[in-house]
Amino acid sequence: MKLDNVRLLVTKFEECYSFYKDILGLTCTWGEPDSAYASFTVSEYDTIALFKREYMAVSLGKSHLPSQSVSQDTFALIIRVENLERVAADLKAKGADITPVTEQTEWGIATAHVRDPEGNLIELMTSLPREKWHDSLAEEDEKYTAGPVTIRQAEPADIPFMWDMLYESVYVHEGEEKPVRAILEIKEIALFLSDWGRKGDRGWIAVSEEKPVGAIWMREMTPDTKTYGWIDDHVPVVSGLAVLPEFRGNGIGRALVETLIDAARAEGFSSLSLSVDPRNPARLLYEDYGFTKAGEEGTSWTMRTEL
């Protein structure tokens, strides 16, 4: 089981669409201002969706009930940002009614709050340095903090886990069912990992408390072994990247990408390529490292970055 998206049921669809796209600056992956549904990418794996409240009421047989009620907030959207002061200033400049940035040392975060046109509460937050945490939080955190994550080179014994990660990386758009694992037997997908260990194969494993939690690898391909993402013999293909769901959101994916890029650069490669569904939030991660669209194949983009 996994959370697919957070869906807001709204009565002011066009205004909310504009708020999330133009004010918050989220990427719309589906829908238009005059639609009944739209989805927006927040991060690699997180999606916020809008849906007209009246449509949900009809499907539930609740159209006779009032669409609005007065009460205290019953939920809040929490969005982590890198530079809270800058983001808050940008939103204020765009006309958003946002509260001042406040440090909450008892929670180890700084926050600012804003509402969308529907009145939904949105908390923008960033972590405070540990030295600013209240003593009680530091003590409590020690009970739940996982061990440090390290990255090492992939070994032959990691191949089964890498197949798991290849399956984990199969993108499933909202509303679609994930294909069965047999999808890995399709030639074009199997070529990302089959016969691992040949010349030009390099991989890295993220490990927490001796348990593998993520993987990334690249392959040098030829016209005989090429698959999605291939550009030419001199450009290695990033053939797999995934992190176990319970370890996502901790920067492990970025650390793996940076490890691979550093290694490729050290070996003298001038560029890298990969294949990704443009609707996949992972595309935003790749763009952060300079990957740009270089072509299309089927429903996927071929992307390339110069090192």
Secondary structure, DSSP 8 states (H G I E B T S, - for coil): -----EEEEES-HHHHHHIIIIIS--EEEE--TTSSEEEEE-SSS-EEEEEEHHHHHHHHT-TTS-S----S---EEEEE-S-HHHHHHHHHHTT------EEETTTTEEEEEEE-TT--EEEEEEE--GGGS-HHHHHHHTTT----EEEEE--GGGHHHHHHHHHHT----TT-----GGGGGSHHHHTTTTTTTSTT-EEEEEEETTEEEEEEEEE---TTT--TT---TTS-EEEEEEE-GGGTTSSHHHHHHHHHHHHHHHTT--EEEEEE-TTSTHHHHHHHTT-EEEEEETTEEEEEEE-
